Every structure is written in structure tokens, then in C-alpha cells.
Amino acid sequence: MKLDPNHFKAYYNRAFCYDKLCDYQSAENDYLTALKLQPNNVNTLHHLGTLMEKVGGDKLYKSLDYFNQ
């Protein structure tokens, strides 16, 4: 990411790893960065929606936004 801050897969893959490690805030940050790079990436939207479901609370409603995109 230091070499190429626009490398979509780097943010996406790191977000996926953070998610598996239950570091949900870091995962969300990286998924959102990945979405800035590829706004219509279906896999990223799906994983971000799933992450918001896991976190729950007020973020549960955000999951619907990501799933509906």
C-alpha cells in the first residue's frame, strides 16, 4: 500500500483478514477505502454488509444500504 495507495486488492484482502481476526473497525476502514477505489465492486459491498451485520447495533441498518447497492 505504501508503494501503490490505489491498489484495490491490497485493501480488500487486508480488510478480509481483519474481519477474520475480529478487528471490525480496521476491516470497515479498509473495505471503505477499497470501495472508494472501486465503488461498484459487488464482493466488497457484500463483505462490508456482512461485517455491518456482525457488528450490529446502529451499523445493522448500514448493512442494508451495502446489500442494496
mmCIF file as Biopython writes it, N, C-alpha, C and O atoms, coordinates in Angstrom:
data_model
#
loop_
_atom_site.group_PDB
_atom_site.id
_atom_site.type_symbol
_atom_site.label_atom_id
_atom_site.label_alt_id
_atom_site.label_comp_id
_atom_site.label_asym_id
_atom_site.label_entity_id
_atom_site.label_seq_id
_atom_site.pdbx_PDB_ins_code
_atom_site.Cartn_x
_atom_site.Cartn_y
_atom_site.Cartn_z
_atom_site.occupancy
_atom_site.B_iso_or_equiv
_atom_site.auth_seq_id
_atom_site.auth_asym_id
_atom_site.pdbx_PDB_model_num
ATOM 1   N N  . MET A ? 1  ? 0.815   -1.182  0.000  1.0 0.0 1  A 1 
ATOM 2   C CA . MET A ? 1  ? 0.000   0.000   0.000  1.0 0.0 1  A 1 
ATOM 3   C C  . MET A ? 1  ? 0.864   1.253   0.000  1.0 0.0 1  A 1 
ATOM 4   O O  . MET A ? 1  ? 0.476   2.298   -0.522 1.0 0.0 1  A 1 
ATOM 5   N N  . LYS A ? 2  ? 2.046   1.124   0.599  1.0 0.0 2  A 1 
ATOM 6   C CA . LYS A ? 2  ? 2.960   2.268   0.552  1.0 0.0 2  A 1 
ATOM 7   C C  . LYS A ? 2  ? 3.447   2.498   -0.872 1.0 0.0 2  A 1 
ATOM 8   O O  . LYS A ? 2  ? 3.625   3.639   -1.300 1.0 0.0 2  A 1 
ATOM 9   N N  . LEU A ? 3  ? 3.661   1.410   -1.602 1.0 0.0 3  A 1 
ATOM 10  C CA . LEU A ? 3  ? 4.133   1.541   -2.977 1.0 0.0 3  A 1 
ATOM 11  C C  . LEU A ? 3  ? 3.029   1.992   -3.924 1.0 0.0 3  A 1 
ATOM 12  O O  . LEU A ? 3  ? 3.274   2.749   -4.863 1.0 0.0 3  A 1 
ATOM 13  N N  . ASP A ? 4  ? 1.825   1.525   -3.674 1.0 0.0 4  A 1 
ATOM 14  C CA . ASP A ? 4  ? 0.699   1.873   -4.547 1.0 0.0 4  A 1 
ATOM 15  C C  . ASP A ? 4  ? -0.559  2.049   -3.701 1.0 0.0 4  A 1 
ATOM 16  O O  . ASP A ? 4  ? -1.272  1.078   -3.451 1.0 0.0 4  A 1 
ATOM 17  N N  . PRO A ? 5  ? -0.842  3.278   -3.257 1.0 0.0 5  A 1 
ATOM 18  C CA . PRO A ? 5  ? -2.011  3.518   -2.402 1.0 0.0 5  A 1 
ATOM 19  C C  . PRO A ? 5  ? -3.346  3.328   -3.117 1.0 0.0 5  A 1 
ATOM 20  O O  . PRO A ? 5  ? -4.401  3.407   -2.488 1.0 0.0 5  A 1 
ATOM 21  N N  . ASN A ? 6  ? -3.310  3.080   -4.420 1.0 0.0 6  A 1 
ATOM 22  C CA . ASN A ? 6  ? -4.536  2.836   -5.175 1.0 0.0 6  A 1 
ATOM 23  C C  . ASN A ? 6  ? -4.724  1.368   -5.539 1.0 0.0 6  A 1 
ATOM 24  O O  . ASN A ? 6  ? -5.501  1.036   -6.434 1.0 0.0 6  A 1 
ATOM 25  N N  . HIS A ? 7  ? -4.018  0.505   -4.851 1.0 0.0 7  A 1 
ATOM 26  C CA . HIS A ? 7  ? -4.101  -0.933  -5.133 1.0 0.0 7  A 1 
ATOM 27  C C  . HIS A ? 7  ? -5.321  -1.522  -4.415 1.0 0.0 7  A 1 
ATOM 28  O O  . HIS A ? 7  ? -5.277  -1.816  -3.220 1.0 0.0 7  A 1 
ATOM 29  N N  . PHE A ? 8  ? -6.385  -1.682  -5.159 1.0 0.0 8  A 1 
ATOM 30  C CA . PHE A ? 8  ? -7.655  -2.145  -4.607 1.0 0.0 8  A 1 
ATOM 31  C C  . PHE A ? 8  ? -7.525  -3.447  -3.833 1.0 0.0 8  A 1 
ATOM 32  O O  . PHE A ? 8  ? -7.979  -3.548  -2.693 1.0 0.0 8  A 1 
ATOM 33  N N  . LYS A ? 9  ? -6.898  -4.449  -4.461 1.0 0.0 9  A 1 
ATOM 34  C CA . LYS A ? 9  ? -6.826  -5.783  -3.857 1.0 0.0 9  A 1 
ATOM 35  C C  . LYS A ? 9  ? -6.106  -5.777  -2.511 1.0 0.0 9  A 1 
ATOM 36  O O  . LYS A ? 9  ? -6.430  -6.580  -1.636 1.0 0.0 9  A 1 
ATOM 37  N N  . ALA A ? 10 ? -5.154  -4.900  -2.337 1.0 0.0 10 A 1 
ATOM 38  C CA . ALA A ? 10 ? -4.421  -4.836  -1.064 1.0 0.0 10 A 1 
ATOM 39  C C  . ALA A ? 10 ? -5.370  -4.447  0.071  1.0 0.0 10 A 1 
ATOM 40  O O  . ALA A ? 10 ? -5.349  -5.062  1.136  1.0 0.0 10 A 1 
ATOM 41  N N  . TYR A ? 11 ? -6.191  -3.438  -0.153 1.0 0.0 11 A 1 
ATOM 42  C CA . TYR A ? 11 ? -7.145  -3.012  0.882  1.0 0.0 11 A 1 
ATOM 43  C C  . TYR A ? 11 ? -8.230  -4.062  1.093  1.0 0.0 11 A 1 
ATOM 44  O O  . TYR A ? 11 ? -8.613  -4.356  2.225  1.0 0.0 11 A 1 
ATOM 45  N N  . TYR A ? 12 ? -8.717  -4.619  -0.004 1.0 0.0 12 A 1 
ATOM 46  C CA . TYR A ? 12 ? -9.767  -5.624  0.084  1.0 0.0 12 A 1 
ATOM 47  C C  . TYR A ? 12 ? -9.292  -6.851  0.860  1.0 0.0 12 A 1 
ATOM 48  O O  . TYR A ? 12 ? -9.982  -7.330  1.760  1.0 0.0 12 A 1 
ATOM 49  N N  . ASN A ? 13 ? -8.124  -7.349  0.510  1.0 0.0 13 A 1 
ATOM 50  C CA . ASN A ? 13 ? -7.602  -8.552  1.177  1.0 0.0 13 A 1 
ATOM 51  C C  . ASN A ? 13 ? -7.260  -8.297  2.639  1.0 0.0 13 A 1 
ATOM 52  O O  . ASN A ? 13 ? -7.504  -9.151  3.492  1.0 0.0 13 A 1 
ATOM 53  N N  . ARG A ? 14 ? -6.695  -7.124  2.936  1.0 0.0 14 A 1 
ATOM 54  C CA . ARG A ? 14 ? -6.383  -6.829  4.328  1.0 0.0 14 A 1 
ATOM 55  C C  . ARG A ? 14 ? -7.665  -6.680  5.143  1.0 0.0 14 A 1 
ATOM 56  O O  . ARG A ? 14 ? -7.725  -7.115  6.293  1.0 0.0 14 A 1 
ATOM 57  N N  . ALA A ? 15 ? -8.687  -6.070  4.553  1.0 0.0 15 A 1 
ATOM 58  C CA . ALA A ? 15 ? -9.973  -5.953  5.237  1.0 0.0 15 A 1 
ATOM 59  C C  . ALA A ? 15 ? -10.535 -7.332  5.563  1.0 0.0 15 A 1 
ATOM 60  O O  . ALA A ? 15 ? -11.038 -7.561  6.663  1.0 0.0 15 A 1 
ATOM 61  N N  . PHE A ? 16 ? -10.447 -8.235  4.614  1.0 0.0 16 A 1 
ATOM 62  C CA . PHE A ? 16 ? -10.932 -9.600  4.823  1.0 0.0 16 A 1 
ATOM 63  C C  . PHE A ? 16 ? -10.187 -10.253 5.984  1.0 0.0 16 A 1 
ATOM 64  O O  . PHE A ? 16 ? -10.797 -10.929 6.812  1.0 0.0 16 A 1 
ATOM 65  N N  . CYS A ? 17 ? -8.874  -10.056 6.048  1.0 0.0 17 A 1 
ATOM 66  C CA . CYS A ? 17 ? -8.078  -10.622 7.146  1.0 0.0 17 A 1 
ATOM 67  C C  . CYS A ? 17 ? -8.454  -9.993  8.487  1.0 0.0 17 A 1 
ATOM 68  O O  . CYS A ? 17 ? -8.605  -10.701 9.483  1.0 0.0 17 A 1 
ATOM 69  N N  . TYR A ? 18 ? -8.606  -8.679  8.518  1.0 0.0 18 A 1 
ATOM 70  C CA . TYR A ? 18 ? -9.029  -8.012  9.754  1.0 0.0 18 A 1 
ATOM 71  C C  . TYR A ? 18 ? -10.381 -8.549  10.218 1.0 0.0 18 A 1 
ATOM 72  O O  . TYR A ? 18 ? -10.601 -8.763  11.411 1.0 0.0 18 A 1 
ATOM 73  N N  . ASP A ? 19 ? -11.270 -8.760  9.274  1.0 0.0 19 A 1 
ATOM 74  C CA . ASP A ? 19 ? -12.593 -9.292  9.604  1.0 0.0 19 A 1 
ATOM 75  C C  . ASP A ? 19 ? -12.461 -10.656 10.284 1.0 0.0 19 A 1 
ATOM 76  O O  . ASP A ? 19 ? -13.109 -10.908 11.301 1.0 0.0 19 A 1 
ATOM 77  N N  . LYS A ? 20 ? -11.634 -11.525 9.731  1.0 0.0 20 A 1 
ATOM 78  C CA . LYS A ? 20 ? -11.443 -12.858 10.305 1.0 0.0 20 A 1 
ATOM 79  C C  . LYS A ? 20 ? -10.794 -12.799 11.682 1.0 0.0 20 A 1 
ATOM 80  O O  . LYS A ? 20 ? -10.994 -13.694 12.503 1.0 0.0 20 A 1 
ATOM 81  N N  . LEU A ? 21 ? -10.012 -11.739 11.940 1.0 0.0 21 A 1 
ATOM 82  C CA . LEU A ? 21 ? -9.362  -11.563 13.239 1.0 0.0 21 A 1 
ATOM 83  C C  . LEU A ? 21 ? -10.257 -10.804 14.226 1.0 0.0 21 A 1 
ATOM 84  O O  . LEU A ? 21 ? -9.845  -10.505 15.347 1.0 0.0 21 A 1 
ATOM 85  N N  . CYS A ? 22 ? -11.477 -10.501 13.798 1.0 0.0 22 A 1 
ATOM 86  C CA . CYS A ? 22 ? -12.463 -9.764  14.610 1.0 0.0 22 A 1 
ATOM 87  C C  . CYS A ? 22 ? -12.029 -8.333  14.914 1.0 0.0 22 A 1 
ATOM 88  O O  . CYS A ? 22 ? -12.468 -7.748  15.904 1.0 0.0 22 A 1 
ATOM 89  N N  . ASP A ? 23 ? -11.180 -7.774  14.076 1.0 0.0 23 A 1 
ATOM 90  C CA . ASP A ? 23 ? -10.814 -6.365  14.174 1.0 0.0 23 A 1 
ATOM 91  C C  . ASP A ? 23 ? -11.740 -5.616  13.216 1.0 0.0 23 A 1 
ATOM 92  O O  . ASP A ? 23 ? -11.343 -5.215  12.121 1.0 0.0 23 A 1 
ATOM 93  N N  . TYR A ? 24 ? -12.971 -5.444  13.658 1.0 0.0 24 A 1 
ATOM 94  C CA . TYR A ? 24 ? -14.027 -4.958  12.777 1.0 0.0 24 A 1 
ATOM 95  C C  . TYR A ? 24 ? -13.831 -3.508  12.340 1.0 0.0 24 A 1 
ATOM 96  O O  . TYR A ? 24 ? -14.178 -3.158  11.212 1.0 0.0 24 A 1 
ATOM 97  N N  . GLN A ? 25 ? -13.289 -2.667  13.198 1.0 0.0 25 A 1 
ATOM 98  C CA . GLN A ? 25 ? -13.090 -1.270  12.817 1.0 0.0 25 A 1 
ATOM 99  C C  . GLN A ? 25 ? -12.047 -1.152  11.706 1.0 0.0 25 A 1 
ATOM 100 O O  . GLN A ? 25 ? -12.239 -0.404  10.748 1.0 0.0 25 A 1 
ATOM 101 N N  . SER A ? 26 ? -10.956 -1.882  11.833 1.0 0.0 26 A 1 
ATOM 102 C CA . SER A ? 26 ? -9.924  -1.858  10.793 1.0 0.0 26 A 1 
ATOM 103 C C  . SER A ? 26 ? -10.457 -2.450  9.493  1.0 0.0 26 A 1 
ATOM 104 O O  . SER A ? 26 ? -10.161 -1.952  8.407  1.0 0.0 26 A 1 
ATOM 105 N N  . ALA A ? 27 ? -11.241 -3.513  9.611  1.0 0.0 27 A 1 
ATOM 106 C CA . ALA A ? 27 ? -11.844 -4.117  8.421  1.0 0.0 27 A 1 
ATOM 107 C C  . ALA A ? 27 ? -12.764 -3.120  7.724  1.0 0.0 27 A 1 
ATOM 108 O O  . ALA A ? 27 ? -12.719 -2.970  6.503  1.0 0.0 27 A 1 
ATOM 109 N N  . GLU A ? 28 ? -13.592 -2.448  8.501  1.0 0.0 28 A 1 
ATOM 110 C CA . GLU A ? 28 ? -14.501 -1.460  7.913  1.0 0.0 28 A 1 
ATOM 111 C C  . GLU A ? 28 ? -13.716 -0.358  7.205  1.0 0.0 28 A 1 
ATOM 112 O O  . GLU A ? 28 ? -14.066 0.033   6.091  1.0 0.0 28 A 1 
ATOM 113 N N  . ASN A ? 29 ? -12.673 0.137   7.835  1.0 0.0 29 A 1 
ATOM 114 C CA . ASN A ? 29 ? -11.864 1.200   7.229  1.0 0.0 29 A 1 
ATOM 115 C C  . ASN A ? 29 ? -11.274 0.757   5.891  1.0 0.0 29 A 1 
ATOM 116 O O  . ASN A ? 29 ? -11.315 1.503   4.913  1.0 0.0 29 A 1 
ATOM 117 N N  . ASP A ? 30 ? -10.730 -0.448  5.851  1.0 0.0 30 A 1 
ATOM 118 C CA . ASP A ? 30 ? -10.124 -0.931  4.605  1.0 0.0 30 A 1 
ATOM 119 C C  . ASP A ? 30 ? -11.176 -1.232  3.541  1.0 0.0 30 A 1 
ATOM 120 O O  . ASP A ? 30 ? -10.949 -0.955  2.363  1.0 0.0 30 A 1 
ATOM 121 N N  . TYR A ? 31 ? -12.316 -1.789  3.925  1.0 0.0 31 A 1 
ATOM 122 C CA . TYR A ? 31 ? -13.387 -2.014  2.943  1.0 0.0 31 A 1 
ATOM 123 C C  . TYR A ? 31 ? -13.863 -0.689  2.359  1.0 0.0 31 A 1 
ATOM 124 O O  . TYR A ? 31 ? -14.120 -0.597  1.159  1.0 0.0 31 A 1 
ATOM 125 N N  . LEU A ? 32 ? -13.981 0.331   3.193  1.0 0.0 32 A 1 
ATOM 126 C CA . LEU A ? 32 ? -14.423 1.641   2.701  1.0 0.0 32 A 1 
ATOM 127 C C  . LEU A ? 32 ? -13.387 2.255   1.763  1.0 0.0 32 A 1 
ATOM 128 O O  . LEU A ? 32 ? -13.745 2.896   0.775  1.0 0.0 32 A 1 
ATOM 129 N N  . THR A ? 33 ? -12.118 2.061   2.068  1.0 0.0 33 A 1 
ATOM 130 C CA . THR A ? 33 ? -11.069 2.540   1.156  1.0 0.0 33 A 1 
ATOM 131 C C  . THR A ? 33 ? -11.132 1.783   -0.161 1.0 0.0 33 A 1 
ATOM 132 O O  . THR A ? 33 ? -11.000 2.379   -1.230 1.0 0.0 33 A 1 
ATOM 133 N N  . ALA A ? 34 ? -11.332 0.482   -0.089 1.0 0.0 34 A 1 
ATOM 134 C CA . ALA A ? 34 ? -11.462 -0.319  -1.308 1.0 0.0 34 A 1 
ATOM 135 C C  . ALA A ? 34 ? -12.655 0.154   -2.140 1.0 0.0 34 A 1 
ATOM 136 O O  . ALA A ? 34 ? -12.582 0.205   -3.368 1.0 0.0 34 A 1 
ATOM 137 N N  . LEU A ? 35 ? -13.744 0.495   -1.468 1.0 0.0 35 A 1 
ATOM 138 C CA . LEU A ? 35 ? -14.924 0.980   -2.194 1.0 0.0 35 A 1 
ATOM 139 C C  . LEU A ? 35 ? -14.679 2.333   -2.848 1.0 0.0 35 A 1 
ATOM 140 O O  . LEU A ? 35 ? -15.253 2.622   -3.898 1.0 0.0 35 A 1 
ATOM 141 N N  . LYS A ? 36 ? -13.853 3.148   -2.256 1.0 0.0 36 A 1 
ATOM 142 C CA . LYS A ? 36 ? -13.511 4.419   -2.903 1.0 0.0 36 A 1 
ATOM 143 C C  . LYS A ? 36 ? -12.763 4.166   -4.204 1.0 0.0 36 A 1 
ATOM 144 O O  . LYS A ? 36 ? -12.904 4.917   -5.170 1.0 0.0 36 A 1 
ATOM 145 N N  . LEU A ? 37 ? -11.964 3.097   -4.219 1.0 0.0 37 A 1 
ATOM 146 C CA . LEU A ? 37 ? -11.186 2.760   -5.410 1.0 0.0 37 A 1 
ATOM 147 C C  . LEU A ? 37 ? -12.029 2.057   -6.468 1.0 0.0 37 A 1 
ATOM 148 O O  . LEU A ? 37 ? -11.828 2.265   -7.665 1.0 0.0 37 A 1 
ATOM 149 N N  . GLN A ? 38 ? -12.971 1.224   -6.028 1.0 0.0 38 A 1 
ATOM 150 C CA . GLN A ? 38 ? -13.885 0.520   -6.935 1.0 0.0 38 A 1 
ATOM 151 C C  . GLN A ? 38 ? -15.291 0.558   -6.338 1.0 0.0 38 A 1 
ATOM 152 O O  . GLN A ? 38 ? -15.721 -0.396  -5.689 1.0 0.0 38 A 1 
ATOM 153 N N  . PRO A ? 39 ? -16.005 1.666   -6.558 1.0 0.0 39 A 1 
ATOM 154 C CA . PRO A ? 39 ? -17.285 1.889   -5.873 1.0 0.0 39 A 1 
ATOM 155 C C  . PRO A ? 39 ? -18.370 0.844   -6.127 1.0 0.0 39 A 1 
ATOM 156 O O  . PRO A ? 39 ? -19.266 0.682   -5.299 1.0 0.0 39 A 1 
ATOM 157 N N  . ASN A ? 40 ? -18.311 0.150   -7.228 1.0 0.0 40 A 1 
ATOM 158 C CA . ASN A ? 40 ? -19.373 -0.810  -7.549 1.0 0.0 40 A 1 
ATOM 159 C C  . ASN A ? 40 ? -18.927 -2.258  -7.417 1.0 0.0 40 A 1 
ATOM 160 O O  . ASN A ? 40 ? -19.553 -3.152  -7.988 1.0 0.0 40 A 1 
ATOM 161 N N  . ASN A ? 41 ? -17.863 -2.499  -6.679 1.0 0.0 41 A 1 
ATOM 162 C CA . ASN A ? 41 ? -17.365 -3.867  -6.529 1.0 0.0 41 A 1 
ATOM 163 C C  . ASN A ? 41 ? -18.327 -4.663  -5.652 1.0 0.0 41 A 1 
ATOM 164 O O  . ASN A ? 41 ? -18.467 -4.393  -4.460 1.0 0.0 41 A 1 
ATOM 165 N N  . VAL A ? 42 ? -18.978 -5.634  -6.253 1.0 0.0 42 A 1 
ATOM 166 C CA . VAL A ? 42 ? -20.019 -6.411  -5.588 1.0 0.0 42 A 1 
ATOM 167 C C  . VAL A ? 42 ? -19.485 -7.186  -4.390 1.0 0.0 42 A 1 
ATOM 168 O O  . VAL A ? 42 ? -20.149 -7.262  -3.356 1.0 0.0 42 A 1 
ATOM 169 N N  . ASN A ? 43 ? -18.308 -7.753  -4.520 1.0 0.0 43 A 1 
ATOM 170 C CA . ASN A ? 43 ? -17.747 -8.531  -3.407 1.0 0.0 43 A 1 
ATOM 171 C C  . ASN A ? 43 ? -17.470 -7.650  -2.196 1.0 0.0 43 A 1 
ATOM 172 O O  . ASN A ? 43 ? -17.738 -8.043  -1.060 1.0 0.0 43 A 1 
ATOM 173 N N  . THR A ? 44 ? -16.938 -6.470  -2.437 1.0 0.0 44 A 1 
ATOM 174 C CA . THR A ? 44 ? -16.651 -5.559  -1.330 1.0 0.0 44 A 1 
ATOM 175 C C  . THR A ? 44 ? -17.938 -5.110  -0.656 1.0 0.0 44 A 1 
ATOM 176 O O  . THR A ? 44 ? -18.019 -5.066  0.571  1.0 0.0 44 A 1 
ATOM 177 N N  . LEU A ? 45 ? -18.938 -4.778  -1.453 1.0 0.0 45 A 1 
ATOM 178 C CA . LEU A ? 45 ? -20.229 -4.375  -0.888 1.0 0.0 45 A 1 
ATOM 179 C C  . LEU A ? 45 ? -20.832 -5.493  -0.052 1.0 0.0 45 A 1 
ATOM 180 O O  . LEU A ? 45 ? -21.379 -5.248  1.023  1.0 0.0 45 A 1 
ATOM 181 N N  . HIS A ? 46 ? -20.731 -6.719  -0.547 1.0 0.0 46 A 1 
ATOM 182 C CA . HIS A ? 46 ? -21.276 -7.877  0.181  1.0 0.0 46 A 1 
ATOM 183 C C  . HIS A ? 46 ? -20.537 -8.071  1.510  1.0 0.0 46 A 1 
ATOM 184 O O  . HIS A ? 46 ? -21.166 -8.226  2.557  1.0 0.0 46 A 1 
ATOM 185 N N  . HIS A ? 47 ? -19.212 -8.061  1.464  1.0 0.0 47 A 1 
ATOM 186 C CA . HIS A ? 47 ? -18.436 -8.284  2.695  1.0 0.0 47 A 1 
ATOM 187 C C  . HIS A ? 47 ? -18.634 -7.151  3.700  1.0 0.0 47 A 1 
ATOM 188 O O  . HIS A ? 47 ? -18.689 -7.386  4.907  1.0 0.0 47 A 1 
ATOM 189 N N  . LEU A ? 48 ? -18.740 -5.935  3.200  1.0 0.0 48 A 1 
ATOM 190 C CA . LEU A ? 48 ? -18.977 -4.814  4.100  1.0 0.0 48 A 1 
ATOM 191 C C  . LEU A ? 48 ? -20.366 -4.914  4.726  1.0 0.0 48 A 1 
ATOM 192 O O  . LEU A ? 48 ? -20.532 -4.619  5.910  1.0 0.0 48 A 1 
ATOM 193 N N  . GLY A ? 49 ? -21.356 -5.322  3.950  1.0 0.0 49 A 1 
ATOM 194 C CA . GLY A ? 49 ? -22.690 -5.529  4.502  1.0 0.0 49 A 1 
ATOM 195 C C  . GLY A ? 49 ? -22.702 -6.630  5.552  1.0 0.0 49 A 1 
ATOM 196 O O  . GLY A ? 49 ? -23.339 -6.494  6.596  1.0 0.0 49 A 1 
ATOM 197 N N  . THR A ? 50 ? -22.003 -7.708  5.278  1.0 0.0 50 A 1 
ATOM 198 C CA . THR A ? 50 ? -21.908 -8.813  6.236  1.0 0.0 50 A 1 
ATOM 199 C C  . THR A ? 50 ? -21.200 -8.372  7.512  1.0 0.0 50 A 1 
ATOM 200 O O  . THR A ? 50 ? -21.588 -8.757  8.615  1.0 0.0 50 A 1 
ATOM 201 N N  . LEU A ? 51 ? -20.163 -7.564  7.348  1.0 0.0 51 A 1 
ATOM 202 C CA . LEU A ? 51 ? -19.444 -7.031  8.508  1.0 0.0 51 A 1 
ATOM 203 C C  . LEU A ? 51 ? -20.370 -6.185  9.368  1.0 0.0 51 A 1 
ATOM 204 O O  . LEU A ? 51 ? -20.358 -6.305  10.593 1.0 0.0 51 A 1 
ATOM 205 N N  . MET A ? 52 ? -21.169 -5.334  8.745  1.0 0.0 52 A 1 
ATOM 206 C CA . MET A ? 52 ? -22.095 -4.479  9.497  1.0 0.0 52 A 1 
ATOM 207 C C  . MET A ? 52 ? -23.133 -5.315  10.247 1.0 0.0 52 A 1 
ATOM 208 O O  . MET A ? 52 ? -23.563 -4.944  11.339 1.0 0.0 52 A 1 
ATOM 209 N N  . GLU A ? 53 ? -23.531 -6.442  9.658  1.0 0.0 53 A 1 
ATOM 210 C CA . GLU A ? 53 ? -24.445 -7.357  10.360 1.0 0.0 53 A 1 
ATOM 211 C C  . GLU A ? 53 ? -23.782 -7.925  11.613 1.0 0.0 53 A 1 
ATOM 212 O O  . GLU A ? 53 ? -24.413 -8.010  12.667 1.0 0.0 53 A 1 
ATOM 213 N N  . LYS A ? 54 ? -22.508 -8.315  11.499 1.0 0.0 54 A 1 
ATOM 214 C CA . LYS A ? 54 ? -21.795 -8.876  12.649 1.0 0.0 54 A 1 
ATOM 215 C C  . LYS A ? 54 ? -21.677 -7.855  13.773 1.0 0.0 54 A 1 
ATOM 216 O O  . LYS A ? 54 ? -21.887 -8.179  14.942 1.0 0.0 54 A 1 
ATOM 217 N N  . VAL A ? 55 ? -21.342 -6.629  13.415 1.0 0.0 55 A 1 
ATOM 218 C CA . VAL A ? 55 ? -21.154 -5.579  14.401 1.0 0.0 55 A 1 
ATOM 219 C C  . VAL A ? 55 ? -22.482 -5.254  15.073 1.0 0.0 55 A 1 
ATOM 220 O O  . VAL A ? 55 ? -22.543 -5.029  16.282 1.0 0.0 55 A 1 
ATOM 221 N N  . GLY A ? 56 ? -23.541 -5.233  14.275 1.0 0.0 56 A 1 
ATOM 222 C CA . GLY A ? 56 ? -24.884 -4.999  14.814 1.0 0.0 56 A 1 
ATOM 223 C C  . GLY A ? 56 ? -25.084 -3.578  15.300 1.0 0.0 56 A 1 
ATOM 224 O O  . GLY A ? 56 ? -24.399 -2.655  14.859 1.0 0.0 56 A 1 
ATOM 225 N N  . GLY A ? 57 ? -26.021 -3.412  16.205 1.0 0.0 57 A 1 
ATOM 226 C CA . GLY A ? 57 ? -26.333 -2.092  16.738 1.0 0.0 57 A 1 
ATOM 227 C C  . GLY A ? 57 ? -26.785 -1.149  15.649 1.0 0.0 57 A 1 
ATOM 228 O O  . GLY A ? 57 ? -27.556 -1.530  14.768 1.0 0.0 57 A 1 
ATOM 229 N N  . ASP A ? 58 ? -26.311 0.074   15.707 1.0 0.0 58 A 1 
ATOM 230 C CA . ASP A ? 58 ? -26.709 1.068   14.712 1.0 0.0 58 A 1 
ATOM 231 C C  . ASP A ? 58 ? -26.110 0.775   13.335 1.0 0.0 58 A 1 
ATOM 232 O O  . ASP A ? 58 ? -26.588 1.310   12.335 1.0 0.0 58 A 1 
ATOM 233 N N  . LYS A ? 59 ? -25.092 -0.051  13.268 1.0 0.0 59 A 1 
ATOM 234 C CA . LYS A ? 59 ? -24.479 -0.395  11.983 1.0 0.0 59 A 1 
ATOM 235 C C  . LYS A ? 59 ? -25.298 -1.441  11.228 1.0 0.0 59 A 1 
ATOM 236 O O  . LYS A ? 59 ? -25.081 -1.650  10.035 1.0 0.0 59 A 1 
ATOM 237 N N  . LEU A ? 60 ? -26.220 -2.087  11.900 1.0 0.0 60 A 1 
ATOM 238 C CA . LEU A ? 60 ? -27.047 -3.084  11.238 1.0 0.0 60 A 1 
ATOM 239 C C  . LEU A ? 60 ? -27.818 -2.462  10.079 1.0 0.0 60 A 1 
ATOM 240 O O  . LEU A ? 60 ? -27.979 -3.089  9.032  1.0 0.0 60 A 1 
ATOM 241 N N  . TYR A ? 61 ? -28.290 -1.243  10.259 1.0 0.0 61 A 1 
ATOM 242 C CA . TYR A ? 61 ? -29.039 -0.585  9.201  1.0 0.0 61 A 1 
ATOM 243 C C  . TYR A ? 61 ? -28.158 -0.219  8.012  1.0 0.0 61 A 1 
ATOM 244 O O  . TYR A ? 61 ? -28.642 -0.141  6.883  1.0 0.0 61 A 1 
ATOM 245 N N  . LYS A ? 62 ? -26.871 0.005   8.257  1.0 0.0 62 A 1 
ATOM 246 C CA . LYS A ? 62 ? -25.945 0.272   7.160  1.0 0.0 62 A 1 
ATOM 247 C C  . LYS A ? 62 ? -25.789 -0.952  6.273  1.0 0.0 62 A 1 
ATOM 248 O O  . LYS A ? 62 ? -25.559 -0.830  5.069  1.0 0.0 62 A 1 
ATOM 249 N N  . SER A ? 63 ? -25.914 -2.136  6.872  1.0 0.0 63 A 1 
ATOM 250 C CA . SER A ? 63 ? -25.733 -3.357  6.085  1.0 0.0 63 A 1 
ATOM 251 C C  . SER A ? 63 ? -26.738 -3.400  4.937  1.0 0.0 63 A 1 
ATOM 252 O O  . SER A ? 63 ? -26.393 -3.832  3.837  1.0 0.0 63 A 1 
ATOM 253 N N  . LEU A ? 64 ? -27.952 -2.969  5.168  1.0 0.0 64 A 1 
ATOM 254 C CA . LEU A ? 64 ? -28.963 -2.953  4.113  1.0 0.0 64 A 1 
ATOM 255 C C  . LEU A ? 64 ? -28.559 -2.035  2.969  1.0 0.0 64 A 1 
ATOM 256 O O  . LEU A ? 64 ? -28.792 -2.346  1.801  1.0 0.0 64 A 1 
ATOM 257 N N  . ASP A ? 65 ? -27.956 -0.910  3.308  1.0 0.0 65 A 1 
ATOM 258 C CA . ASP A ? 65 ? -27.502 0.016   2.259  1.0 0.0 65 A 1 
ATOM 259 C C  . ASP A ? 65 ? -26.470 -0.654  1.356  1.0 0.0 65 A 1 
ATOM 260 O O  . ASP A ? 65 ? -26.536 -0.532  0.133  1.0 0.0 65 A 1 
ATOM 261 N N  . TYR A ? 66 ? -25.517 -1.364  1.962  1.0 0.0 66 A 1 
ATOM 262 C CA . TYR A ? 66 ? -24.489 -2.014  1.175  1.0 0.0 66 A 1 
ATOM 263 C C  . TYR A ? 66 ? -25.053 -3.175  0.356  1.0 0.0 66 A 1 
ATOM 264 O O  . TYR A ? 66 ? -24.657 -3.371  -0.793 1.0 0.0 66 A 1 
ATOM 265 N N  . PHE A ? 67 ? -25.963 -3.934  0.932  1.0 0.0 67 A 1 
ATOM 266 C CA . PHE A ? 67 ? -26.563 -5.048  0.202  1.0 0.0 67 A 1 
ATOM 267 C C  . PHE A ? 67 ? -27.422 -4.556  -0.958 1.0 0.0 67 A 1 
ATOM 268 O O  . PHE A ? 67 ? -27.493 -5.214  -1.996 1.0 0.0 67 A 1 
ATOM 269 N N  . ASN A ? 68 ? -28.069 -3.418  -0.796 1.0 0.0 68 A 1 
ATOM 270 C CA . ASN A ? 68 ? -28.957 -2.905  -1.831 1.0 0.0 68 A 1 
ATOM 271 C C  . ASN A ? 68 ? -28.217 -2.189  -2.964 1.0 0.0 68 A 1 
ATOM 272 O O  . ASN A ? 68 ? -28.807 -1.900  -4.005 1.0 0.0 68 A 1 
ATOM 273 N N  . GLN A ? 69 ? -26.961 -1.910  -2.770 1.0 0.0 69 A 1 
ATOM 274 C CA . GLN A ? 69 ? -26.197 -1.281  -3.861 1.0 0.0 69 A 1 
ATOM 275 C C  . GLN A ? 69 ? -25.898 -2.331  -4.865 1.0 0.0 69 A 1 
ATOM 276 O O  . GLN A ? 69 ? -25.263 -2.051  -5.881 1.0 0.0 69 A 1 
#
